[in-house]
């Protein structure tokens, strides 16, 4: 399982580094906020490391999310960046029942102007960790949490600041 996780996490970076030149032509740091599942309501930062590669982190109500995204496809009318992206996210939920999820999905950046826009994405989520709080557990507690694989969706607003 660890080998699959690391392969999915670093394939975009390795694919990008095959002879590409790192050039940034617009602002690198962005503020993001939105709603989704399993992310819930969240607020965070995105940082563009290269024209096709982005790192991000968000924090929501008891949920932390780390993300790597590889951008591809046609360029936006407003900026010289591809509008489609493939993202891999690791979510950690710190409620009474602690859990962690790995999400892989495809999305699109919809630029409204040069520094502002909307991200829409959908994908598949896998639960990779679950620990149930046994203190108030009824007989139906089974320690498994959610089913193994389920859909995810997210709507975010972004604003590039630096």
N, C-alpha and C positions, 0 to 999 in steps of 0.2 A: 504494500500500500504506500509506503514511504517513497519508493522509486517512482510510482505513478504520480504522486503528488509533486515531487520535485521536477519531474519531466514536464508536467503541465505548467508549472510555475515558471520554468526557465527556458522553455522552447521559444517563446517570442523574443527574449533577449538574445539568445544564440542565433536565431534566424536574422535578427536585425544586424548583429555585429559582423556578418559575413560581407566585409568589404564596404559597408556604408560609412559615410562621413557624418559625424555628429555636428549638425548645424541647427541652431535655434533662431527663428526669424521673428518671433513674437514673444509676448510675455510668458514666463515659465510657471509662476505660482498662481493658483486659482483657489477661490473659496467655493465649496460645493455644499449643497443641502438638498434633502429630498425625502421621499418615502419609498418603501419597497418591502419585499419579503424575501429573505429573512432579515433584512437590514432595519426594518421599521423606520421611524423618523430619525434622521441623522444630520449631522453637520460636520464638515471636515475640510481638508486641504488636498489639492492635487498638485503635483510637480512634474513638469515635462523635462525628462532627461535628454531627449532627442526628438527629432521630427516625428518619429513613429513609436515612441515609448514613454509611458507615464506611470508614476507611482502615486498612490493616494492612501489616505487614512481618514476614517470618519469615526465619530463617537455619537451614539444615540442613547436612549434610555436603557441602560444596562447592556448595551451591545457595542463592541469594538470591532472595526472592520479594517483590514489591510488589503490593498488592491494593487495589482500590476496589470497594465493594459497595453496592448499592441495595436496601433492604428494602421488601417490599410484602406485601399480603394481610392475613389476620386477625391480631389481636393475641394475644400469649401470655397464658396465665393468670397467670403470675408477674410479668411486667413489661409496661409499656405500649409495646411495640415489635412490629412485624410479625415473623412467624416465618419467612417465605420471603425469599430474597434472590437477586439476580442479581449475580454477581461477574465482574470482569475482572482477570486476574493477568498479571504479567510475570515470568517466571522466567529467571534467569541461572545457568548451570551452569559452574563454573570448574575442571573436571577437565582432563586432558590435551587432550581434544577439547572445546573451548569451544563452548557453544551457548546460544541464547536462545529462549524459547517464549512465545507469547501464548495464554492460556486464557480462555475465556468459559464460564460455567456457571451452573446453577441449584442452589440448596440450601435446606436447612431448619435452623433453630436449634431444638434440642430442649432446652428448659430443664428441668433436674432440680430446681432451686430458684432463688431470685431471682438469685443471682450465679454460678451454676455450670450448665454444660450441655454439649451435644455439637452440633457442626456436621457435617452430612453433605451433600456436594455432588457433582455429576457434570457434565461438560461436554465441550467439544471444544477440543483444543490444536493450534496451528499452529506449526511451527518457523519462526522468522523470521531466525535467524542460526546458522551452523555453521562452525567452523574446525577442521580435522583436524590432529592432531599427526603430521607426516610423518617424524619421527625413527625410529620403529620400525614403519613402515608396510609391510605385505605388499602383493603385487600386487592384492589385492581391494579396497584402499582406493580409494574413489571420490569422496570429498570431499562427499557429499551428506548424511550423517547419517541421521536417521530419516525415514520417509515424511512427506509434507506435512501431512496432517491425521490425528489419532488421538484416541481417547477419553481422558478424564482422570477421576479419582475421588479423593476426599479424605475422611478422617475426622479431626475435630479435637475436642479438649476445650478449653473456655474457662472462665476464672475472672475475674470483674470485680473489680478491686481499688480503683480510685479513681473 
